[in-house]
Amino acid sequence: MTPVRMPGNSAARSLASARRDGIVYDNATLVALQRCARQLGAAPFEETH
């Protein structure tokens, strides 16, 4: 018997993982986010591990 997959199962697992482990951004994304934050006058942020 094949297990039934419900819509949203994968998304729910991804959200749970992100909540538990945080979200990892590649360097290019971090640079772009920091540039946008500066342009908007937002407080700077630092990458954490």
C-alpha distance matrix in Angstrom:
0.0 3.8 6.5 9.1 12.5 15.6 18.8 21.0 18.7 20.3 23.7 23.5 22.7 25.6 27.9 27.2 27.9 31.1 32.3 31.9 33.1 35.2 35.2 36.5 38.7 40.1 43.8 44.4 42.6 44.7 47.9 47.1 46.3 49.5 51.6 50.3 51.0 54.6 55.2 54.1 56.2 53.2 53.6 52.6 49.4 48.6 45.5 44.1 41.6
3.8 0.0 3.8 6.4 9.2 12.6 15.5 17.7 15.5 16.8 20.3 20.4 19.7 22.3 24.8 24.4 25.0 28.0 29.4 29.2 30.3 32.1 31.9 33.2 35.2 36.5 40.3 40.8 39.0 41.1 44.3 43.5 42.7 46.0 47.9 46.7 47.5 51.0 51.5 50.5 52.7 49.8 50.2 49.2 46.1 45.4 42.3 41.0 38.7
6.5 3.8 0.0 3.8 6.4 9.6 12.9 14.7 12.2 14.0 17.3 17.0 16.4 19.3 21.5 21.0 21.9 24.9 26.1 25.9 27.2 29.1 29.1 30.7 32.9 34.5 38.3 38.9 36.9 38.8 42.1 41.2 40.2 43.4 45.5 44.2 44.8 48.3 49.0 47.8 49.8 46.8 47.2 46.3 43.2 42.6 39.6 38.2 36.0
9.1 6.4 3.8 0.0 3.8 6.4 9.8 12.2 10.4 12.7 15.6 15.4 15.7 18.5 20.3 20.2 21.6 24.2 25.3 25.7 27.2 28.6 28.5 30.3 32.3 34.1 37.9 38.2 35.9 37.9 41.2 40.0 38.9 42.2 44.2 42.6 43.2 46.9 47.3 46.0 48.1 45.2 45.8 45.2 42.3 41.9 39.1 37.9 36.0
12.5 9.2 6.4 3.8 0.0 3.7 6.5 8.6 7.0 9.1 11.9 12.1 12.5 15.0 16.9 17.2 18.5 20.9 22.2 22.9 24.2 25.4 25.0 26.9 28.7 30.6 34.4 34.6 32.2 34.3 37.5 36.3 35.2 38.5 40.5 38.8 39.5 43.1 43.5 42.2 44.4 41.5 42.2 41.5 38.7 38.4 35.7 34.7 32.9
15.6 12.6 9.6 6.4 3.7 0.0 3.8 6.2 5.8 8.8 10.5 10.5 12.0 14.4 15.5 16.2 18.1 20.1 21.0 22.2 23.9 24.7 24.4 26.6 28.3 30.5 34.2 34.3 31.6 33.6 36.8 35.4 34.0 37.4 39.2 37.3 37.8 41.6 41.8 40.3 42.5 39.6 40.5 40.1 37.4 37.5 35.0 34.1 32.7
18.8 15.5 12.9 9.8 6.5 3.8 0.0 3.8 5.7 7.8 8.5 9.5 11.6 13.1 14.1 15.6 17.5 18.8 19.9 21.6 23.1 23.3 22.6 24.8 26.1 28.3 31.9 31.7 28.9 31.0 34.1 32.4 31.1 34.6 36.2 34.2 34.9 38.6 38.6 37.1 39.5 36.8 37.9 37.6 35.1 35.4 33.1 32.5 31.4
21.0 17.7 14.7 12.2 8.6 6.2 3.8 0.0 3.8 5.5 5.1 5.9 8.6 9.8 10.3 12.1 14.1 15.1 16.2 18.1 19.6 19.7 19.1 21.5 23.0 25.4 29.0 28.9 26.0 27.9 31.1 29.5 28.0 31.4 33.3 31.2 31.7 35.4 35.7 34.1 36.3 33.5 34.4 34.1 31.5 31.8 29.6 28.9 28.0
18.7 15.5 12.2 10.4 7.0 5.8 5.7 3.8 0.0 3.8 5.5 5.1 6.3 8.7 10.0 10.6 12.3 14.3 15.4 16.6 18.1 18.9 18.7 21.0 23.0 25.4 29.0 29.4 26.7 28.4 31.8 30.7 29.1 32.3 34.5 32.8 33.1 36.8 37.4 36.0 37.9 34.9 35.4 34.9 32.0 31.9 29.4 28.3 26.9
20.3 16.8 14.0 12.7 9.1 8.8 7.8 5.5 3.8 0.0 3.8 5.4 5.1 6.2 8.7 9.9 10.6 12.3 14.3 15.4 16.1 16.7 16.0 17.9 19.8 21.9 25.6 26.0 23.5 25.3 28.6 27.6 26.4 29.6 31.7 30.3 30.8 34.4 35.0 33.9 35.9 32.9 33.5 32.6 29.7 29.4 26.6 25.8 24.3
23.7 20.3 17.3 15.6 11.9 10.5 8.5 5.1 5.5 3.8 0.0 3.8 5.4 5.0 6.1 8.5 9.8 10.4 12.2 14.1 15.0 14.9 14.1 16.5 18.1 20.6 24.1 24.4 21.5 23.2 26.5 25.3 23.7 26.9 29.0 27.3 27.7 31.4 31.9 30.6 32.6 29.6 30.3 29.7 27.0 27.1 24.6 24.0 23.0
23.5 20.4 17.0 15.4 12.1 10.5 9.5 5.9 5.1 5.4 3.8 0.0 3.8 5.4 5.2 6.1 8.6 9.9 10.6 12.2 14.0 14.5 14.6 17.5 19.6 22.5 26.0 26.6 23.6 24.8 28.3 27.3 25.4 28.4 30.8 29.1 29.0 32.7 33.5 31.9 33.5 30.4 30.7 30.3 27.4 27.5 25.1 24.0 22.9
22.7 19.7 16.4 15.7 12.5 12.0 11.6 8.6 6.3 5.1 5.4 3.8 0.0 3.8 5.5 5.1 6.1 8.6 9.9 10.5 11.9 13.0 13.4 15.8 18.4 21.0 24.6 25.6 23.0 24.1 27.7 27.1 25.4 28.2 30.8 29.5 29.4 33.0 34.2 32.8 34.3 31.1 31.1 30.3 27.1 26.6 23.9 22.5 20.9
25.6 22.3 19.3 18.5 15.0 14.4 13.1 9.8 8.7 6.2 5.0 5.4 3.8 0.0 3.8 5.5 5.1 6.1 8.6 9.8 10.2 10.5 10.1 12.4 14.7 17.4 21.0 21.9 19.2 20.4 23.9 23.4 21.7 24.6 27.1 25.9 25.9 29.5 30.6 29.5 31.0 27.9 28.0 27.0 23.9 23.5 20.7 19.7 18.4
27.9 24.8 21.5 20.3 16.9 15.5 14.1 10.3 10.0 8.7 6.1 5.2 5.5 3.8 0.0 3.8 5.4 5.1 6.1 8.5 9.8 9.5 9.7 12.9 15.2 18.4 21.7 22.6 19.5 20.2 23.8 23.1 20.9 23.7 26.3 24.8 24.4 28.1 29.2 27.7 29.1 25.8 25.9 25.3 22.4 22.3 20.1 19.0 18.1
27.2 24.4 21.0 20.2 17.2 16.2 15.6 12.1 10.6 9.9 8.5 6.1 5.1 5.5 3.8 0.0 3.8 5.5 5.2 6.1 8.5 9.5 11.0 14.1 17.0 20.2 23.4 24.8 22.0 22.3 26.0 25.7 23.4 25.9 28.8 27.5 26.8 30.4 31.9 30.3 31.3 27.8 27.5 26.9 23.6 23.3 20.9 19.1 17.8
27.9 25.0 21.9 21.6 18.5 18.1 17.5 14.1 12.3 10.6 9.8 8.6 6.1 5.1 5.4 3.8 0.0 3.8 5.5 5.1 5.7 7.4 8.6 11.2 14.4 17.4 20.6 22.4 19.8 20.1 23.9 24.0 22.0 24.3 27.3 26.5 25.9 29.3 31.0 29.8 30.8 27.4 26.8 25.7 22.2 21.4 18.6 16.7 15.0
31.1 28.0 24.9 24.2 20.9 20.1 18.8 15.1 14.3 12.3 10.4 9.9 8.6 6.1 5.1 5.5 3.8 0.0 3.8 5.4 5.2 4.6 5.5 8.8 11.7 15.0 18.1 19.7 16.8 16.9 20.7 20.7 18.4 20.7 23.8 22.8 22.1 25.6 27.3 26.0 27.0 23.6 23.1 22.0 18.7 18.1 15.6 14.1 13.1
32.3 29.4 26.1 25.3 22.2 21.0 19.9 16.2 15.4 14.3 12.2 10.6 9.9 8.6 6.1 5.2 5.5 3.8 0.0 3.8 5.9 5.6 8.0 11.6 14.5 18.1 20.7 22.4 19.5 19.0 22.8 22.8 20.1 22.0 25.3 24.1 22.9 26.4 28.2 26.5 27.2 23.6 22.9 22.2 19.0 18.7 16.6 14.7 14.0
31.9 29.2 25.9 25.7 22.9 22.2 21.6 18.1 16.6 15.4 14.1 12.2 10.5 9.8 8.5 6.1 5.1 5.4 3.8 0.0 3.8 6.0 9.2 12.1 15.5 18.8 21.4 23.6 21.1 20.4 24.2 24.8 22.3 23.9 27.3 26.6 25.3 28.6 30.7 29.3 29.6 26.0 24.9 23.9 20.4 19.4 17.0 14.5 12.9
33.1 30.3 27.2 27.2 24.2 23.9 23.1 19.6 18.1 16.1 15.0 14.0 11.9 10.2 9.8 8.5 5.7 5.2 5.9 3.8 0.0 3.8 6.8 8.8 12.5 15.5 18.1 20.6 18.3 17.6 21.4 22.3 20.1 21.6 25.0 24.8 23.7 26.7 29.0 28.0 28.4 24.8 23.6 22.1 18.4 17.0 14.2 11.7 9.7
35.2 32.1 29.1 28.6 25.4 24.7 23.3 19.7 18.9 16.7 14.9 14.5 13.0 10.5 9.5 9.5 7.4 4.6 5.6 6.0 3.8 0.0 3.8 6.6 9.8 13.3 15.7 17.9 15.3 14.4 18.2 18.9 16.5 18.1 21.5 21.1 19.9 23.1 25.3 24.2 24.7 21.2 20.1 18.7 15.1 14.1 11.5 9.6 8.7
35.2 31.9 29.1 28.5 25.0 24.4 22.6 19.1 18.7 16.0 14.1 14.6 13.4 10.1 9.7 11.0 8.6 5.5 8.0 9.2 6.8 3.8 0.0 3.8 6.5 10.0 12.8 14.5 11.9 11.6 15.4 15.8 13.8 15.8 18.9 18.5 18.0 21.2 23.1 22.4 23.2 20.0 19.4 17.7 14.4 13.5 10.7 10.0 9.5
36.5 33.2 30.7 30.3 26.9 26.6 24.8 21.5 21.0 17.9 16.5 17.5 15.8 12.4 12.9 14.1 11.2 8.8 11.6 12.1 8.8 6.6 3.8 0.0 3.8 6.7 9.5 11.8 9.8 9.6 13.3 14.3 13.0 14.8 17.8 18.1 17.9 20.7 22.7 22.7 23.5 20.6 19.9 17.6 14.2 12.6 9.3 9.2 8.4
38.7 35.2 32.9 32.3 28.7 28.3 26.1 23.0 23.0 19.8 18.1 19.6 18.4 14.7 15.2 17.0 14.4 11.7 14.5 15.5 12.5 9.8 6.5 3.8 0.0 3.8 6.5 8.1 6.1 6.3 9.8 10.7 9.9 11.9 14.6 15.0 15.4 18.0 19.8 20.1 21.2 18.7 18.5 15.9 13.1 11.9 8.9 10.3 10.5
40.1 36.5 34.5 34.1 30.6 30.5 28.3 25.4 25.4 21.9 20.6 22.5 21.0 17.4 18.4 20.2 17.4 15.0 18.1 18.8 15.5 13.3 10.0 6.7 3.8 0.0 3.8 5.6 5.5 6.4 8.9 10.2 10.8 12.5 14.5 15.7 16.6 18.7 20.4 21.4 22.6 20.5 20.3 17.4 14.9 13.3 10.4 12.3 12.3
43.8 40.3 38.3 37.9 34.4 34.2 31.9 29.0 29.0 25.6 24.1 26.0 24.6 21.0 21.7 23.4 20.6 18.1 20.7 21.4 18.1 15.7 12.8 9.5 6.5 3.8 0.0 3.8 5.4 5.0 6.2 8.6 9.8 10.5 12.3 14.3 15.2 16.5 18.5 20.0 20.9 19.2 18.8 15.6 13.6 11.8 9.5 12.3 12.9
44.4 40.8 38.9 38.2 34.6 34.3 31.7 28.9 29.4 26.0 24.4 26.6 25.6 21.9 22.6 24.8 22.4 19.7 22.4 23.6 20.6 17.9 14.5 11.8 8.1 5.6 3.8 0.0 3.8 5.5 5.2 6.3 8.7 10.0 10.7 12.4 14.2 15.5 16.7 18.5 20.0 18.8 19.2 16.2 14.9 14.0 12.4 15.4 16.4
42.6 39.0 36.9 35.9 32.2 31.6 28.9 26.0 26.7 23.5 21.5 23.6 23.0 19.2 19.5 22.0 19.8 16.8 19.5 21.1 18.3 15.3 11.9 9.8 6.1 5.5 5.4 3.8 0.0 3.8 5.4 5.1 6.1 8.5 9.8 10.6 12.1 14.3 15.4 16.5 18.2 16.5 17.1 14.7 13.1 12.8 11.2 14.1 15.4
44.7 41.1 38.8 37.9 34.3 33.6 31.0 27.9 28.4 25.3 23.2 24.8 24.1 20.4 20.2 22.3 20.1 16.9 19.0 20.4 17.6 14.4 11.6 9.6 6.3 6.4 5.0 5.5 3.8 0.0 3.8 5.4 5.1 6.1 8.5 9.9 10.4 12.3 14.2 15.3 16.2 14.3 14.3 11.4 9.6 9.1 7.9 11.2 13.1
47.9 44.3 42.1 41.2 37.5 36.8 34.1 31.1 31.8 28.6 26.5 28.3 27.7 23.9 23.8 26.0 23.9 20.7 22.8 24.2 21.4 18.2 15.4 13.3 9.8 8.9 6.2 5.2 5.4 3.8 0.0 3.8 5.5 5.2 6.1 8.7 9.8 10.6 12.4 14.3 15.3 14.2 14.5 11.5 10.9 10.6 10.3 14.0 16.1
47.1 43.5 41.2 40.0 36.3 35.4 32.4 29.5 30.7 27.6 25.3 27.3 27.1 23.4 23.1 25.7 24.0 20.7 22.8 24.8 22.3 18.9 15.8 14.3 10.7 10.2 8.6 6.3 5.1 5.4 3.8 0.0 3.8 5.5 5.1 6.2 8.6 10.0 10.7 12.4 14.2 13.4 14.6 12.4 12.2 13.0 12.8 16.3 18.5
46.3 42.7 40.2 38.9 35.2 34.0 31.1 28.0 29.1 26.4 23.7 25.4 25.4 21.7 20.9 23.4 22.0 18.4 20.1 22.3 20.1 16.5 13.8 13.0 9.9 10.8 9.8 8.7 6.1 5.1 5.5 3.8 0.0 3.8 5.4 5.1 6.1 8.7 9.9 10.5 12.1 10.5 11.7 9.8 9.4 10.7 11.0 14.2 16.8
49.5 46.0 43.4 42.2 38.5 37.4 34.6 31.4 32.3 29.6 26.9 28.4 28.2 24.6 23.7 25.9 24.3 20.7 22.0 23.9 21.6 18.1 15.8 14.8 11.9 12.5 10.5 10.0 8.5 6.1 5.2 5.5 3.8 0.0 3.8 5.4 5.0 6.2 8.7 9.9 10.4 9.1 9.5 7.0 7.4 8.8 10.1 13.7 16.7
51.6 47.9 45.5 44.2 40.5 39.2 36.2 33.3 34.5 31.7 29.0 30.8 30.8 27.1 26.3 28.8 27.3 23.8 25.3 27.3 25.0 21.5 18.9 17.8 14.6 14.5 12.3 10.7 9.8 8.5 6.1 5.1 5.4 3.8 0.0 3.8 5.4 5.2 6.3 8.7 9.9 10.0 11.4 9.5 10.9 12.5 13.8 17.4 20.3
50.3 46.7 44.2 42.6 38.8 37.3 34.2 31.2 32.8 30.3 27.3 29.1 29.5 25.9 24.8 27.5 26.5 22.8 24.1 26.6 24.8 21.1 18.5 18.1 15.0 15.7 14.3 12.4 10.6 9.9 8.7 6.2 5.1 5.4 3.8 0.0 3.8 5.4 5.1 6.2 8.6 8.5 10.9 10.2 11.5 13.8 15.1 18.5 21.4
51.0 47.5 44.8 43.2 39.5 37.8 34.9 31.7 33.1 30.8 27.7 29.0 29.4 25.9 24.4 26.8 25.9 22.1 22.9 25.3 23.7 19.9 18.0 17.9 15.4 16.6 15.2 14.2 12.1 10.4 9.8 8.6 6.1 5.0 5.4 3.8 0.0 3.8 5.5 5.1 6.0 4.9 7.1 6.8 8.6 11.6 13.6 16.7 19.9
54.6 51.0 48.3 46.9 43.1 41.6 38.6 35.4 36.8 34.4 31.4 32.7 33.0 29.5 28.1 30.4 29.3 25.6 26.4 28.6 26.7 23.1 21.2 20.7 18.0 18.7 16.5 15.5 14.3 12.3 10.6 10.0 8.7 6.2 5.2 5.4 3.8 0.0 3.8 5.4 5.0 6.0 7.6 7.2 10.0 12.7 15.2 18.5 21.9
55.2 51.5 49.0 47.3 43.5 41.8 38.6 35.7 37.4 35.0 31.9 33.5 34.2 30.6 29.2 31.9 31.0 27.3 28.2 30.7 29.0 25.3 23.1 22.7 19.8 20.4 18.5 16.7 15.4 14.2 12.4 10.7 9.9 8.7 6.3 5.1 5.5 3.8 0.0 3.8 5.5 7.7 10.5 10.8 13.4 16.2 18.4 21.7 25.0
54.1 50.5 47.8 46.0 42.2 40.3 37.1 34.1 36.0 33.9 30.6 31.9 32.8 29.5 27.7 30.3 29.8 26.0 26.5 29.3 28.0 24.2 22.4 22.7 20.1 21.4 20.0 18.5 16.5 15.3 14.3 12.4 10.5 9.9 8.7 6.2 5.1 5.4 3.8 0.0 3.8 5.5 9.0 10.5 13.0 16.3 18.6 21.6 24.9
56.2 52.7 49.8 48.1 44.4 42.5 39.5 36.3 37.9 35.9 32.6 33.5 34.3 31.0 29.1 31.3 30.8 27.0 27.2 29.6 28.4 24.7 23.2 23.5 21.2 22.6 20.9 20.0 18.2 16.2 15.3 14.2 12.1 10.4 9.9 8.6 6.0 5.0 5.5 3.8 0.0 3.8 6.6 8.6 11.8 15.2 18.1 20.9 24.4
53.2 49.8 46.8 45.2 41.5 39.6 36.8 33.5 34.9 32.9 29.6 30.4 31.1 27.9 25.8 27.8 27.4 23.6 23.6 26.0 24.8 21.2 20.0 20.6 18.7 20.5 19.2 18.8 16.5 14.3 14.2 13.4 10.5 9.1 10.0 8.5 4.9 6.0 7.7 5.5 3.8 0.0 3.8 6.3 8.8 12.5 15.3 17.7 21.3
53.6 50.2 47.2 45.8 42.2 40.5 37.9 34.4 35.4 33.5 30.3 30.7 31.1 28.0 25.9 27.5 26.8 23.1 22.9 24.9 23.6 20.1 19.4 19.9 18.5 20.3 18.8 19.2 17.1 14.3 14.5 14.6 11.7 9.5 11.4 10.9 7.1 7.6 10.5 9.0 6.6 3.8 0.0 3.8 6.5 10.1 13.3 15.5 19.2
52.6 49.2 46.3 45.2 41.5 40.1 37.6 34.1 34.9 32.6 29.7 30.3 30.3 27.0 25.3 26.9 25.7 22.0 22.2 23.9 22.1 18.7 17.7 17.6 15.9 17.4 15.6 16.2 14.7 11.4 11.5 12.4 9.8 7.0 9.5 10.2 6.8 7.2 10.8 10.5 8.6 6.3 3.8 0.0 3.8 6.9 10.2 12.8 16.5
49.4 46.1 43.2 42.3 38.7 37.4 35.1 31.5 32.0 29.7 27.0 27.4 27.1 23.9 22.4 23.6 22.2 18.7 19.0 20.4 18.4 15.1 14.4 14.2 13.1 14.9 13.6 14.9 13.1 9.6 10.9 12.2 9.4 7.4 10.9 11.5 8.6 10.0 13.4 13.0 11.8 8.8 6.5 3.8 0.0 3.8 6.8 9.2 12.9
48.6 45.4 42.6 41.9 38.4 37.5 35.4 31.8 31.9 29.4 27.1 27.5 26.6 23.5 22.3 23.3 21.4 18.1 18.7 19.4 17.0 14.1 13.5 12.6 11.9 13.3 11.8 14.0 12.8 9.1 10.6 13.0 10.7 8.8 12.5 13.8 11.6 12.7 16.2 16.3 15.2 12.5 10.1 6.9 3.8 0.0 3.8 6.3 9.9
45.5 42.3 39.6 39.1 35.7 35.0 33.1 29.6 29.4 26.6 24.6 25.1 23.9 20.7 20.1 20.9 18.6 15.6 16.6 17.0 14.2 11.5 10.7 9.3 8.9 10.4 9.5 12.4 11.2 7.9 10.3 12.8 11.0 10.1 13.8 15.1 13.6 15.2 18.4 18.6 18.1 15.3 13.3 10.2 6.8 3.8 0.0 3.8 6.8
44.1 41.0 38.2 37.9 34.7 34.1 32.5 28.9 28.3 25.8 24.0 24.0 22.5 19.7 19.0 19.1 16.7 14.1 14.7 14.5 11.7 9.6 10.0 9.2 10.3 12.3 12.3 15.4 14.1 11.2 14.0 16.3 14.2 13.7 17.4 18.5 16.7 18.5 21.7 21.6 20.9 17.7 15.5 12.8 9.2 6.3 3.8 0.0 3.8
41.6 38.7 36.0 36.0 32.9 32.7 31.4 28.0 26.9 24.3 23.0 22.9 20.9 18.4 18.1 17.8 15.0 13.1 14.0 12.9 9.7 8.7 9.5 8.4 10.5 12.3 12.9 16.4 15.4 13.1 16.1 18.5 16.8 16.7 20.3 21.4 19.9 21.9 25.0 24.9 24.4 21.3 19.2 16.5 12.9 9.9 6.8 3.8 0.0
